[in-house]
């Protein structure tokens, strides 16, 4: 993902996650929703937002890469 000068809010990330719910693996969606239930550092919010942005338009290989990156993000934030 490229860098973005915009800081995204927790609500932005939650909305983006809801937008992608139907095209994400159910377990990953639930883990991610649980993780972003509470406030996170700005860097994690921004990274999460960009991993979810246009997720539905990504090819299968790109989705797998994003899924792995989301899993890593969730583990880093614990």
DRENDO-1510 file (C-alpha; in Angstrom, 1 decimal, always signed):
<recs>
REC; n; res; u; v; w
REC; 1; UNK; +0.0; +0.0; +0.0 .
REC; 2; UNK; +1.3; +3.5; -0.7 .
REC; 3; UNK; +1.6; +6.0; +2.0 .
REC; 4; UNK; -1.3; +8.5; +2.5 .
REC; 5; UNK; -1.1; +11.8; +4.2 .
REC; 6; UNK; -4.7; +11.5; +5.6 .
REC; 7; UNK; -5.2; +10.2; +9.1 .
REC; 8; UNK; -8.2; +7.9; +9.2 .
REC; 9; UNK; -10.5; +7.8; +12.3 .
REC; 10; UNK; -11.7; +4.6; +14.0 .
REC; 11; UNK; -15.1; +5.2; +12.5 .
REC; 12; UNK; -13.6; +5.4; +9.0 .
REC; 13; UNK; -11.9; +2.0; +9.6 .
REC; 14; UNK; -15.1; +0.5; +11.0 .
REC; 15; UNK; -17.1; +1.8; +8.0 .
REC; 16; UNK; -14.6; +0.5; +5.5 .
REC; 17; UNK; -14.6; -2.9; +7.2 .
REC; 18; UNK; -18.5; -3.0; +7.0 .
REC; 19; UNK; -18.3; -2.1; +3.3 .
REC; 20; UNK; -16.0; -5.1; +2.7 .
REC; 21; UNK; -17.8; -7.6; +5.1 .
REC; 22; UNK; -19.4; -9.6; +2.3 .
REC; 23; UNK; -16.2; -10.2; +0.4 .
REC; 24; UNK; -13.9; -11.0; +3.3 .
REC; 25; UNK; -13.4; -14.4; +4.9 .
REC; 26; UNK; -15.9; -14.5; +7.8 .
REC; 27; UNK; -13.3; -15.3; +10.5 .
REC; 28; UNK; -11.0; -12.5; +9.4 .
REC; 29; UNK; -13.9; -10.1; +9.3 .
REC; 30; UNK; -14.9; -11.0; +12.9 .
REC; 31; UNK; -11.3; -10.9; +14.2 .
REC; 32; UNK; -10.8; -7.5; +12.5 .
REC; 33; UNK; -14.1; -6.1; +13.8 .
REC; 34; UNK; -13.2; -7.2; +17.3 .
REC; 35; UNK; -9.7; -5.6; +17.0 .
REC; 36; UNK; -11.1; -2.3; +15.8 .
REC; 37; UNK; -13.9; -2.2; +18.5 .
REC; 38; UNK; -11.5; -0.2; +20.6 .
REC; 39; UNK; -9.3; +2.8; +19.8 .
REC; 40; UNK; -6.0; +2.0; +18.2 .
REC; 41; UNK; -2.9; +4.0; +17.5 .
REC; 42; UNK; -3.1; +6.3; +14.4 .
REC; 43; UNK; -0.6; +4.2; +12.5 .
REC; 44; UNK; -2.6; +1.1; +12.9 .
REC; 45; UNK; -5.9; +2.9; +11.9 .
REC; 46; UNK; -4.2; +4.2; +8.7 .
REC; 47; UNK; -2.7; +0.8; +7.8 .
REC; 48; UNK; -6.0; -1.0; +8.5 .
REC; 49; UNK; -8.0; +1.5; +6.4 .
REC; 50; UNK; -5.7; +1.1; +3.4 .
REC; 51; UNK; -5.7; -2.7; +3.6 .
REC; 52; UNK; -9.5; -2.6; +3.5 .
REC; 53; UNK; -9.8; +0.1; +0.9 .
REC; 54; UNK; -10.9; -1.3; -2.5 .
REC; 55; UNK; -10.5; -4.8; -1.0 .
REC; 56; UNK; -13.5; -5.9; -3.1 .
REC; 57; UNK; -11.8; -4.9; -6.3 .
REC; 58; UNK; -8.6; -6.7; -5.6 .
REC; 59; UNK; -7.7; -10.0; -7.4 .
REC; 60; UNK; -7.5; -13.2; -5.5 .
REC; 61; UNK; -3.7; -13.0; -5.0 .
REC; 62; UNK; -4.0; -9.4; -3.7 .
REC; 63; UNK; -6.8; -10.4; -1.3 .
REC; 64; UNK; -4.6; -13.2; +0.1 .
REC; 65; UNK; -1.8; -10.7; +0.6 .
REC; 66; UNK; -4.1; -8.2; +2.3 .
REC; 67; UNK; -5.5; -11.0; +4.5 .
REC; 68; UNK; -2.0; -11.9; +5.6 .
REC; 69; UNK; -1.2; -8.3; +6.2 .
REC; 70; UNK; -4.4; -7.8; +8.3 .
REC; 71; UNK; -3.5; -10.9; +10.4 .
REC; 72; UNK; -0.1; -9.4; +11.0 .
REC; 73; UNK; -1.6; -6.0; +11.9 .
REC; 74; UNK; -4.0; -7.7; +14.4 .
REC; 75; UNK; -1.1; -9.6; +16.0 .
REC; 76; UNK; +1.0; -6.4; +16.2 .
REC; 77; UNK; -1.7; -4.5; +17.9 .
REC; 78; UNK; -2.4; -7.0; +20.7 .
</recs>
